[in-house]
Amino acid sequence: MAKRTNLQVKYPYLEPEKREETAVEIDEVIPIIDAEEKPTIVFREPPRYNKAINNTILIRSRLDAKYKTTGSVSGRPYVFNGAGSIVDVDKRDVDEFLSRRRRKGCCGGSSPNSLFELV
Amino acid sequence: MITGTPQGTIESQDDIYLEGAPYIYFQDWSANPLNNPDSDNYYWGLSGTAAYPVYNLGCINDVSLTEDVTVNNIRCDTVGDKDVVQRRNSLEFVFTLQTMFPLFELRHLLGLSAPTIVGGDLEKIGIGGINNNRWYMVYAPKVYDDDTGDYLLFHLHKCKPVDAWTIGMGVDGWKITGLKFRAFTDDSKSIPDAQKFGTIIRADVSALP
């Protein structure tokens, strides 16, 4: 609405006859910037880990570290507080969680090195 | 052939020779051994759980197991030494580690803080004070005959990484030296005195009588 008002001030409404008299050639359209318009400040909301949701499955971490991650499907943030900690995970993310593996394990390890397991 | 062999019952050693280091595994001491105890009342083995995972050390070398013993002579002014009394104080697993990662495993050996992993991209860990209230069981099996599965293993009940470590950052590869697991007596799990430091198990179907 502010821009519309500015346009009306610069180019007031004229009757059709008067338009021809006052007509001028416009080479290019210059955008009108409202001097009062200020850039918007966007406040990014901090992620809310382990937010209570429906349709969840309990997943246990096997990683001996605090593990902050995001569900690849739901985009929900999760945090596991060390090995053995259990978190409600969105059903859509469960398959991907269970398929996460230690990628470069070495030296005689016989376990599949999966990072998470179903409770 | 005259060999000077003594008379009577003679037990000779097996003609079996080992080479190479065992794997070294460790687990938080709060967990119980896998055999707790076994049918012969020996305590040994590890079983990883989600809360108490078993850690496997990666590339190790210069591995040795030694002990600390106090030796006191019974020395008489009249006739000299009549005997010696010994006390086993602790055992020490000494090794050099060439594997640095992951840090959340290395932190147990270097006495670092609890780690945080963010988004599978970052691993953060602090160097602060040393937590003196963490102990580990250490398990070192060595399969010395791959065909028959003969093995020898050492299980130490209550260990702690001790001494100062050094990270050598040479062009021939980084190495962490000065790593030691010192094994103490464990009198908290009903372990018999004869096994209070640890247990040695050998499995060899073809050689054992």
HADDOCK unambig.tbl for C-alpha pairs under 7 A between the chains (distance, minus, plus):
assign (segid A and resid 61 and name CA) (segid B and resid 50 and name CA) 6.82 0.50 0.50
assign (segid A and resid 62 and name CA) (segid B and resid 50 and name CA) 4.70 0.50 0.50
assign (segid A and resid 62 and name CA) (segid B and resid 51 and name CA) 6.96 0.50 0.50
assign (segid A and resid 64 and name CA) (segid B and resid 104 and name CA) 6.60 0.50 0.50
assign (segid A and resid 65 and name CA) (segid B and resid 104 and name CA) 6.36 0.50 0.50
assign (segid A and resid 65 and name CA) (segid B and resid 114 and name CA) 6.67 0.50 0.50
assign (segid A and resid 65 and name CA) (segid B and resid 115 and name CA) 5.12 0.50 0.50
assign (segid A and resid 65 and name CA) (segid B and resid 116 and name CA) 5.46 0.50 0.50
assign (segid A and resid 65 and name CA) (segid B and resid 117 and name CA) 6.53 0.50 0.50
assign (segid A and resid 66 and name CA) (segid B and resid 115 and name CA) 6.15 0.50 0.50
assign (segid A and resid 66 and name CA) (segid B and resid 116 and name CA) 4.43 0.50 0.50
assign (segid A and resid 66 and name CA) (segid B and resid 117 and name CA) 5.96 0.50 0.50
assign (segid A and resid 67 and name CA) (segid B and resid 116 and name CA) 5.82 0.50 0.50
assign (segid A and resid 67 and name CA) (segid B and resid 117 and name CA) 4.71 0.50 0.50
assign (segid A and resid 67 and name CA) (segid B and resid 118 and name CA) 5.95 0.50 0.50
assign (segid A and resid 68 and name CA) (segid B and resid 117 and name CA) 6.05 0.50 0.50
assign (segid A and resid 68 and name CA) (segid B and resid 118 and name CA) 4.65 0.50 0.50
assign (segid A and resid 68 and name CA) (segid B and resid 119 and name CA) 5.49 0.50 0.50
assign (segid A and resid 69 and name CA) (segid B and resid 118 and name CA) 6.11 0.50 0.50
assign (segid A and resid 69 and name CA) (segid B and resid 119 and name CA) 4.21 0.50 0.50
assign (segid A and resid 69 and name CA) (segid B and resid 120 and name CA) 6.83 0.50 0.50
assign (segid A and resid 70 and name CA) (segid B and resid 119 and name CA) 6.60 0.50 0.50
assign (segid A and resid 83 and name CA) (segid B and resid 50 and name CA) 5.67 0.50 0.50
assign (segid A and resid 83 and name CA) (segid B and resid 51 and name CA) 4.86 0.50 0.50
assign (segid A and resid 84 and name CA) (segid B and resid 50 and name CA) 4.71 0.50 0.50
assign (segid A and resid 84 and name CA) (segid B and resid 51 and name CA) 4.11 0.50 0.50
assign (segid A and resid 106 and name CA) (segid B and resid 58 and name CA) 6.17 0.50 0.50
assign (segid A and resid 107 and name CA) (segid B and resid 58 and name CA) 5.41 0.50 0.50
assign (segid A and resid 109 and name CA) (segid B and resid 56 and name CA) 6.89 0.50 0.50
